[in-house]
Amino acid sequence: MKPNKNSKKGRSVIENNKANGGQLGGHEGSAEFIDRAAKDTNSVIAKKTISRLLMSIKSGNITKDDLISVLVKNFGSDFISQNASEHEILSKLLNESTLEQRNRIIEELEIDLKYIPMYKARDVKFSKYIISASEIESQTCISTLNPRSQVAISAVDVGPILDTIRRGQDDIAIGFMNKDGIIEIFDGSRRRYACILAKLNLAVYVTKEWLELEDFVEFYDNKESADDSKLKLNPRDRGQYWDKLIKSGKYTKEDISNSTGYTKRTIDSSLELASVRDDLIELSFAPSHLGTANIKSLRAIGERIDSVKLDELKRYKIELLKTEEFNVDNFLRNSAENQNKIAKSKNSKMVELMFSKIKPETGESMSLKPSFTELVNFSDKKLKRKAEFKLEDKGNGKSVVHFRLINLHEDKKIKIMDKITKIIQKELSETPMV
C-alpha cells in the first residue's frame, strides 16, 4: 500500500469549500473586494494583491465563476481559462507568488504544500504525506545523501526529540519519491526513528521531481545558514558527507570551506575521522553525540584489537547498559537539554571503560583527552570566539568548570571576572551546607 496524502481540511481548501454551496471566498464578502485588490498591479501580480486574493478564497463568499471573471478582467484572458478548475485557480495564483510569500500563504490556508529553494534558485514543490506508524519502515528509507549516520541509532540518540514528537511533529521531515515509490528521507532521519519508537505517524514533505547532488548541497547549506546548527552532526558524520561530495568530482575541499565556513584544517580532520569503522562507533553510548577526542579513541581501540576482542567489547557494552550509570530509561528521564550534555559525558566514560578492558593485553595505558560539555551555547558566532564555558567530567561524580576569555582587553576581563565572582559568592552564601 502506498503512503496516502494527508486528508485534513487544509489539503484542498477550495474543494472543501464546495460543501458551502460552491462558494470560494471573499475576505470582505464580495467580488468588488477582489476587483479592487486586483487593480493594485498591472502586468505582474503584486505581493499584496496575491495575499488578498488567496485569503479571499479562504474566508469569503465569491463563487468560482465570479472569481475567474475578476481575474480575466484585471489580468487578461491569457491569465486563466474560463473553464479552469478550483485547483488550477489556486495553483496559478501560487505560481505567481514569490517563494517567501507562497509558503506563508500556504501555511495560512492550511494547504499541504511547501516550496523549497534548490540549486540555481529552482523552487521545488513538496507535498505533505502522512505515513502511518505501521508503514514507516516499509514505505520510507533514509537517503544515502542524508548526512546523519544511522550507525547504532537508538533511543539515546533521539531522546531529546521523543517528547516533542509525542506532543506533535512540528518540524516535518523532507524527502523525495524514488522510482520504486519509496520515500527517501534526506532531512529528518531522527524524527523518522522517533516515530517508529513511539509508534506514531510520520509527516513528510515529498517531491516527485528529480533532485541532483547540487540540490541536496544547496538545501543543507541553506539549512545551516538558517539555524546556525552546523547540521548538529558529529565530526565523523560531517567527514563522511563531505567525502561523498569530493568523490562525486563536483566539489573540492575549498568549495566546501567556502560554502560552510569551516576551515580546511577542520575539513581535513573530519575527512580523516570519516574512515573510523561503524563497528567501533557502536561501542559508544550515543554515537550521534560523539566528539573528535572520543572518535579518535575508538579508532585507537580498533587498531589494537582483533575481531574476537571486538565481539567481547560489544558484549561488554550490553552489560554496561544494564547498570544504573548507563541505563537508557534513566537517561531518558532527563530533560532534552540535559540529555545532550549527559550523552557526551557518558560517551567519554564508556569509551574509557572499553579501553580499560584491553589494557591487560596491550600493556599500555591510554591518554584520553578531557571530555568537555558546553555550558553556554552562544548563538552569536562573535561571542563564541570571545568566551568558552565548559564542564569537564572527571569521573566518580566529580566535575570541573573551565572558562576562557579570549582576545579581550584586560580591563574587560577584570570586569567580567568580578561579576562572575560576585554571582558565585552570592549563590554559595544562599546554598545550605550538606
Secondary structure, 3 states (H helix, E strand, C coil): CCCCECCCHHHHHHHHHHHHCCEEECCCCCHHHHHHHHCCCCCCCCHHHHHHHHHHHHHCCEEHHHHHHHHHHHHCCCCCCCCCCHHHHHHHHHHCCCHHHHHHHHHHCCCCEEEEECHHHCEEEEEEEEECHHHHHHHEEECCCCCCCCCCCCHHHHHHHHHHHHHCCCCCEEEEECCCCCEEEEECHHHHHHHHHHCCCEEEEEECCCCCHHHHHHHHHHHHHHHCCHHHCCHHHHHHHHHHHHHCCCCCHHHHHHHHCCCHHHHHHHHHHCCCCHHHHCCCCCHHHCCHHHHHHHHHHHCCCCHHHHHHHHHHHHHHCCCCCCCHHHHHCCCHHHHHHHHHHHHHHHHHHHHHHHHHHHCCCCCCCCCEEECCCCCCHHHHCCEEEEEEEEECCEEEEEEEECCCCHHHHHHHHHHHHHHHHHHHHHCCCC
